[in-house]
Amino acid sequence: MLSKKKWFLAFAFVLLFYMLDRLENNDVLSTNYAESLLAPQKPSEVYQKVVAWVNNSDELINVSAPITPPLLEYKSIQPFADGALLSIDESQNLHASDNGLIIFTGYTRQTGKTLSILYDSGETATYGFVEDFQQLPYTTINTGDIFASVKNDLLYIKVEKDGENLETEELVEWLTALHE
């Protein structure tokens, strides 16, 4: 966003050029500055210089690709109910694999503290046996955002894609694809 100073200076320049043009057209000034500035080839050069001056900022912007941490790290995976149980070595945060919306946070009999995310890709991922929720229900999340934490124990995960739950082998592929 432009600062007030730059807006004021831009307005002052426009006003100055307008007054200069009017004064030269009324023969009050005998210069031809406005004519040379408004010549067919000149406005683009002036425009480029003004844009470069206005957009010049002291602020440095670092440019890099976003670093997406892995969703989670686990030792082993076992089929369980409609999903799978993952054996976790150490406590860790769970990171979103894609942009999405948290559609459920609560407690279920089968999986304890549970959280479900509807990802923009159309997949619905459910995580059970989580320790703490970092986000509230109906909160949007971005790729890499932390949404929950898990203790060094077990984590339940179920992914529904196109109306069908992924099998254990497909879950392994889904989790592996997140690391690449």
KOLFI-304516 format. One record per residue: z, y, x of N, C-alpha, C, CB in turn. Coordinates in pm, whole numbers, padded with zeros to 5 digits, always signed. Glycine has a CB too. Example, Ala and Ser with C-alpha at 12.3 -4.5 7.8 and 13.67 -1.06 7.14 Angstrom:
BEGIN
+00780-00569+01319+00780-00450+01230+00780-00330+01320+00905-00447+01131
+00708-00225+01285+00714-00106+01367+00787+00003+01290+00572-00060+01408
//
This chain:
BEGIN
+00000-00117+00085+00000+00000+00000+00000+00124+00089+00122+00000-00096
-00076+00221+00048-00084+00343+00127+00042+00426+00110-00206+00425+00088
+00081+00491+00216+00200+00575+00209+00165+00706+00139+00258+00602+00350
+00266+00778+00096+00246+00905+00028+00176+01004+00120+00379+00963-00020
+00207+00999+00248+00146+01090+00345-00006+01069+00352+00208+01069+00485
-00049+00943+00356-00191+00914+00363-00262+00953+00234-00214+00766+00391
-00198+00932+00120-00257+00976-00007-00271+01127-00009-00172+00928-00126
-00170+01197+00035-00175+01343+00038-00286+01392+00130-00040+01401+00082
-00297+01333+00250-00402+01374+00343-00541+01343+00288-00383+01305+00478
-00557+01228+00223-00687+01194+00164-00723+01293+00055-00685+01050+00107
-00627+01329-00029-00651+01429-00134-00685+01563-00072-00528+01442-00225
-00614+01602+00034-00641+01729+00101-00782+01731+00160-00537+01755+00212
-00828+01620+00220-00963+01613+00275-01069+01626+00166-00983+01483+00351
-01048+01559+00055-01143+01568-00056-01150+01712-00106-01104+01472-00172
-01036+01773-00122-01031+01912-00167-01096+02005-00065-00886+01955-00192
-01072+01982+00062-01132+02063+00169-01285+02050+00168-01077+02021+00306
-01337+01928+00158-01483+01909+00154-01543+01973+00029-01517+01759+00158
-01475+01961-00083-01525+02021-00207-01531+02173-00194-01436+01981-00327
-01425+02233-00142-01422+02380-00125-01526+02424-00022-01280+02426-00080
-01541+02349+00087-01640+02380+00188-01781+02378+00129-01630+02282+00306
-01811+02278+00048-01941+02267-00018-01964+02385-00112-01951+02135-00094
-01864+02421-00191-01878+02533-00285-01899+02665-00210-01752+02543-00376
-01822+02686-00104-01835+02810-00028-01972+02820+00039-01724+02820+00077
-02025+02711+00089-02157+02713+00151-02267+02732+00047-02181+02584+00229
-02252+02671-00071-02352+02689-00177-02354+02832-00230-02325+02592-00291
-02243+02901-00229-02235+03040-00276-02262+03140-00165-02098+03067-00337
-02306+03093-00049-02337+03175+00067-02219+03258+00117-02451+03267+00034
-02097+03213+00091-01978+03277+00146-01964+03237+00292-01851+03239+00065
-01997+03113+00323-01996+03063+00460-02140+03038+00504-01909+02933+00473
-02167+03067+00628-02304+03047+00678-02315+02919+00762-02347+03168+00763
-02221+02828+00745-02225+02700+00817-02300+02596+00735-02081+02650+00850
-02329+02483+00794-02392+02374+00720-02315+02243+00739-02539+02356+00766
-02183+02253+00747-02100+02134+00764-02112+02040+00643-01953+02175+00785
-02102+02093+00524-02108+02010+00404-02243+01941+00393-02082+02094+00279
-02350+02012+00427-02483+01952+00420-02496+01837+00519-02591+02059+00449
-02445+01854+00640-02454+01745+00739-02364+01628+00702-02418+01797+00879
-02249+01655+00638-02161+01547+00596-02215+01472+00475-02023+01602+00564
-02288+01544+00389-02338+01482+00268-02482+01436+00280-02325+01578+00153
-02539+01440+00400-02675+01391+00422-02679+01242+00391-02722+01419+00568
-02796+01188+00353-02803+01048+00310-02750+00947+00413-02945+01013+00277
-02766+00973+00543-02718+00877+00642-02570+00899+00676-02802+00886+00768
-02521+01015+00659-02387+01048+00705-02272+00995+00618-02375+01194+00714
-02282+00991+00485-02164+00949+00407-02112+00810+00445-02196+00951+00260
-02202+00718+00476-02153+00585+00512-02074+00588+00642-02270+00487+00523
-02120+00670+00738-02046+00682+00863-01910+00747+00840-02126+00762+00965
-01908+00853+00760-01783+00922+00729-01690+00828+00652-01809+01052+00647
-01749+00756+00555-01670+00662+00476-01606+00556+00566-01757+00595+00369
-01683+00500+00659-01630+00398+00749-01518+00454+00836-01742+00343+00837
-01533+00578+00883-01428+00638+00965-01302+00663+00884-01477+00768+01028
-01319+00711+00760-01203+00738+00675-01133+00608+00639-01246+00814+00546
-01209+00505+00604-01149+00376+00570-01075+00318+00690-01257+00278+00521
-01133+00329+00807-01067+00279+00928-00937+00356+00953-01161+00291+01049
-00940+00486+00930-00820+00567+00952-00713+00534+00847-00855+00717+00947
-00753+00521+00720-00657+00495+00613-00598+00356+00627-00724+00511+00476
-00679+00257+00663-00630+00121+00674-00559+00093+00806-00744+00025+00659
-00565+00184+00899-00497+00166+01026-00347+00165+01000-00536+00278+01127
-00283+00063+01045-00140+00049+01020-00070+00009+01149-00113-00055+00908
+00052+00058+01164+00132+00022+01280+00191-00118+01263+00244+00124+01301
+00186-00169+01142+00245-00298+01113+00153-00410+01161+00273-00312+00962
+00209-00504+01236+00133-00619+01283+00146-00732+01182+00182-00664+01423
+00037-00800+01158+00038-00911+01065+00003-01037+01143-00061-00888+00946
+00094-01134+01143+00067-01261+01209-00018-01346+01118+00198-01334+01245
-00123-01401+01173-00213-01484+01095-00203-01627+01148-00360-01431+01102
-00170-01718+01058-00164-01859+01095-00171-01942+00968-00036-01891+01176
-00201-02066+00984-00201-02158+00871-00057-02191+00836-00283-02288+00903
-00029-02211+00707+00109-02246+00672+00147-02382+00729+00126-02246+00519
+00268-02390+00776+00319-02515+00830+00395-02584+00719+00409-02491+00956
+00344-02696+00675+00406-02768+00566+00492-02880+00622+00300-02823+00469
+00622-02873+00600+00707-02981+00649+00681-03107+00567+00856-02941+00641
+00712-03223+00622+00693-03346+00545+00784-03345+00423+00721-03471+00632
+00736-03408+00316+00816-03415+00194+00951-03478+00222+00741-03494+00085
+00949-03593+00289+01073-03660+00328+01043-03768+00431+01144-03721+00204
+01146-03810+00499+01137-03918+00596+01226-04031+00548+01178-03869+00740
+01169-04153+00552+01243-04269+00502+01221-04389+00593+01201-04302+00358
+01316-04488+00583+01308-04611+00664+01228-04718+00594+01448-04663+00694
+01262-04744+00469+01195-04852+00397+01176-04813+00251+01275-04983+00408
+01092-04890+00182+01063-04863+00043+01063-04994-00034+00927-04790+00027
+01126-04995-00152+01138-05115-00237+01098-05078-00380+01284-05173-00233
+01025-05163-00450+00996-05135-00591+01124-05129-00673+00901-05243-00649
+01129-05036-00769+01246-05021-00855+01201-04955-00984+01358-04939-00784
+01225-05021-01095+01187-04971-01228+01038-04932-01227+01276-04847-01269
+01005-04811-01266+00864-04766-01268+00822-04702-01137+00842-04668-01382
+00913-04691-01043+00884-04625-00916+00927-04708-00798+00950-04491-00911
+00996-04644-00704+01041-04713-00584+01168-04649-00532+00932-04712-00475
+01247-04727-00458+01366-04678-00391+01334-04665-00242+01487-04773-00414
+01365-04549-00189+01344-04524-00047+01479-04524+00022+01268-04390-00023
+01488-04589+00135+01609-04589+00216+01601-04470+00312+01627-04725+00293
+01701-04381+00304+01702-04258+00382+01803-04271+00496+01735-04135+00292
+01762-04236+00619+01851-04243+00735+01956-04134+00734+01770-04233+00862
+01912-04011+00711+02003-03897+00722+01979-03800+00607+01985-03826+00857
+02078-03718+00581+02064-03618+00476+01948-03525+00511+02196-03538+00457
+01872-03488+00408+01758-03400+00431+01719-03326+00305+01639-03480+00484
+01643-03221+00325+01590-03144+00213+01457-03204+00170+01574-02995+00251
+01429-03195+00041+01301-03241-00012+01211-03120-00028+01320-03316-00149
+01089-03131+00022+00992-03022+00020+00880-03054-00078+00936-02995+00161
+00831-02953-00147+00721-02971-00241+00592-03004-00167+00702-02846-00328
+00518-03100-00218+00392-03140-00154+00276-03052-00197+00361-03284-00186
+00294-02977-00306+00187-02893-00361+00253-02787-00449+00082-02978-00443
+00175-02694-00497+00226-02597-00594+00252-02669-00725+00126-02478-00613
+00355-02627-00796+00385-02694-00922+00494-02626-01001+00424-02835-00896
+00542-02697-01103+00645-02647-01193+00751-02755-01209+00584-02607-01332
+00876-02717-01192+00986-02812-01213+01007-02823-01364+01119-02764-01139
+00988-02944-01415+00995-02962-01561+01125-03028-01608+00878-03045-01607
+01204-03082-01514+01330-03144-01554+01427-03146-01437+01306-03287-01605
+01548-03104-01463+01660-03127-01371+01776-03172-01458+01696-02996-01287
+01835-03283-01421+01945-03332-01502+01996-03465-01450+01903-03346-01645
+02064-03536-01539+02127-03662-01503+02072-03769-01596+02284-03654-01511
+02032-03882-01538+01991-03996-01619+02078-04115-01581+01840-04029-01598
+02090-04210-01674+02172-04327-01648+02119-04411-01534+02182-04411-01773
+01989-04425-01528+01928-04516-01431+01920-04457-01290+01790-04554-01478
+01893-04323-01280+01870-04264-01147+01964-04149-01113+01728-04214-01140
+02070-04130-01186+02168-04024-01155+02104-03886-01163+02227-04046-01016
+02139-03799-01068+02080-03666-01065+01931-03681-01041+02145-03576-00955
+01852-03627-01132+01707-03647-01129+01635-03515-01147+01663-03748-01237
+01520-03504-01081+01438-03384-01088+01292-03428-01101+01459-03291-00962
+01217-03365-01191+01074-03395-01208+00992-03269-01186+01045-03454-01349
+00879-03287-01116+00789-03175-01086+00650-03210-01136+00787-03145-00932
+00589-03118-01208+00450-03131-01248+00370-03049-01149+00426-03082-01397
+00296-03119-01062+00217-03052-00959+00085-03002-01017+00190-03148-00841
+00029-02900-00954-00099-02844-00998-00211-02947-00992-00136-02724-00912
-00196-03051-00912-00298-03156-00902-00297-03248-01024-00275-03239-00775
-00200-03230-01114-00189-03312-01234-00091-03427-01220-00324-03367-01270
-00037-03448-01103+00060-03554-01079+00199-03507-01120+00059-03598-00930
+00277-03599-01174+00416-03571-01206+00501-03660-01117+00447-03596-01358
+00584-03598-01034+00671-03672-00942+00815-03658-00989+00654-03621-00795
+00885-03770-00997+01024-03772-01037+01106-03824-00919+01046-03861-01163
+01213-03752-00887+01301-03786-00776+01441-03811-00832+01303-03673-00666
+01498-03928-00802+01630-03962-00851+01728-03984-00738+01623-04085-00939
+01855-03987-00771+01965-04001-00676+01969-03885-00577+01952-04134-00600
+01931-03766-00622+01936-03649-00533+02080-03598-00527+01838-03536-00582
+02111-03529-00421+02245-03475-00400+02262-03340-00471+02275-03460-00250
+02173-03245-00439+02182-03110-00495+02045-03062-00537+02244-03012-00394
+02042-02982-00645+01919-02916-00687+01915-02779-00621+01910-02904-00844
+01801-02741-00565+01784-02609-00504+01709-02514-00598+01709-02621-00371
+01651-02568-00704+01572-02489-00798+01618-02521-00940+01421-02517-00782
+01594-02427-01030+01627-02445-01171+01507-02503-01245+01671-02312-01235
+01531-02561-01364+01418-02611-01442+01324-02496-01481+01467-02685-01569
+01197-02528-01498+01091-02434-01535+01075-02324-01432+01121-02373-01672
+01096-02361-01306+01074-02272-01193+00947-02317-01123+01196-02270-01095
+00861-02222-01090+00742-02258-01013+00781-02273-00866+00629-02152-01030
+00715-02366-00800+00739-02388-00657+00606-02388-00584+00817-02521-00633
+00611-02353-00459+00492-02352-00375+00500-02464-00274+00476-02216-00303
+00387-02497-00216+00382-02602-00115+00484-02574-00005+00240-02613-00056
+00567-02671+00026+00666-02657+00133+00800-02604+00088+00613-02568+00238
+00812-02555-00036+00941-02506-00085+01041-02621-00096+00925-02436-00221
+01167-02590-00067+01273-02689-00083+01316-02689-00230+01396-02659+00013
+01318-02807-00292+01358-02814-00432+01485-02895-00454+01246-02873-00514
+01523-02979-00357+01645-03059-00369+01685-03111-00232+01626-03178-00469
+01805-03170-00227+01848-03235-00103+01897-03375-00138+01961-03153-00031
+01891-03462-00039+01931-03601-00059+02025-03642+00053+01806-03695-00064
+02126-03724+00018+02219-03774+00120+02156-03889+00195+02353-03819+00056
+02225-03933+00301+02176-04048+00377+02210-04176+00302+02237-04052+00521
+02127-04206+00205+02149-04323+00120+02016-04366+00061+02253-04293+00008
+02000-04351-00069+01879-04393-00139+01816-04274-00213+01910-04507-00238
+01686-04284-00231+01613-04186-00311+01515-04262-00399+01540-04082-00221
+01520-04232-00527+01424-04291-00621+01306-04195-00632+01489-04318-00761
+01186-04251-00633+01068-04167-00651+00969-04241-00742+01002-04132-00514
+00916-04166-00836+00813-04218-00926+00706-04111-00937+00873-04256-01068
+00581-04150-00922+00469-04056-00933+00376-04106-01043+00392-04042-00797
+00351-04019-01139+00259-04051-01247+00131-03972-01226+00323-04020-01386
+00019-04044-01222-00111-03981-01200-00208-04033-01306-00165-04010-01055
-00272-03944-01375-00367-03980-01481-00303-04072-01585-00490-04047-01421
-00178-04048-01617-00109-04124-01721-00055-04259-01677-00199-04144-01833
-00073-04296-01552-00024-04424-01502+00067-04403-01382-00142-04517-01466
+00172-04486-01374+00263-04479-01260+00199-04544-01139+00397-04547-01293
+00217-04481-01022+00165-04538-00898+00249-04660-00859+00166-04432-00784
+00181-04762-00811+00249-04882-00759+00312-04847-00624+00148-05002-00745
+00395-04936-00572+00465-04912-00447+00368-04883-00332+00553-05031-00412
+00260-04961-00323+00162-04940-00216+00096-04803-00230+00054-05051-00219
+00067-04765-00354+00006-04633-00378+00105-04521-00347-00041-04622-00525
+00234-04546-00373+00336-04446-00338+00343-04426-00188+00474-04489-00391
+00332-04535-00112+00332-04526+00034+00215-04440+00079+00325-04667+00100
+00097-04463+00021-00022-04383+00055-00001-04237+00015-00147-04440-00016
+00060-04214-00103+00084-04078-00152+00179-04005-00057+00143-04082-00295
+00284-04072-00013+00380-04011+00080+00315-03990+00217+00506-04100+00093
+00231-04081+00261+00163-04070+00389+00064-03954+00388+00092-04201+00424
-00007-03938+00276-00106-03830+00265-00041-03694+00277-00181-03839+00133
+00087-03685+00240+00158-03557+00249+00183-03517+00393+00290-03565+00173
+00191-03614+00485+00219-03582+00626+00094-03537+00700+00279-03704+00696
-00024-03566+00647-00149-03535+00719-00192-03394+00694-00260-03630+00678
//
